[in-house]
Amino acid sequence: MEMADGDLSQLLEEERLSLQQKIVLCNGLMKALQALHELYIYHRDLKPDNIFLIGDQWKIGDLGFIAHRGEDFDDKRERIGPTGLMSPEAVNKALANINPEFPVD
């Protein structure tokens, strides 16, 4: 991957995006995610720190947590993504599954 000029997290700290900029950014990110999903790849760590600006194009990076569709995800206790950014529902489910006597599906 090319050297990034910055990431989305930096940009959001430094300036406020207009509605049009937000729409263009979201459209580009959705196309990038669609391309990954068409390759049967799930990113699993999508956050502003992993969205990089290279020239005038946004790219999704940091593919360390990627998984391919069809891999074994039967382990209900598997945490996906960074713990600090998990939704409350995912955290509750992960914590509830610590006790195998009362599994949560």
Steps between C-alpha positions, in 0.01 A plus 500: 500500500622850425603744773190676630472875533284451809201314633133579554550533875757779447277676248198496732710649781636778278195609299125471470375322188219646294196288424621448143845389623335253738285357221797461263707337776224258600432409137867421443524295819188303412646419158826387663313279749288359220817410309638321808172315555490392135836333570336335804718703738378660822716784636395465868692810618347788307551830681620852409862411587496232226361721223792668326525797265741437214511793262133585450372146559389330821612139549423238761812361662624295795378161389637321808156382618360398161317172467371311202135403479462132569773482762394335823320756718319246718678615816242739649761643738715637218532877522522675167666840472644733762342461844475875565288550188263206538130578525344462846300205369816321384675567830202369697482189283874435537481545877191283529671219310781481754276276712433184295214404733292786357599544133356788299432438131 
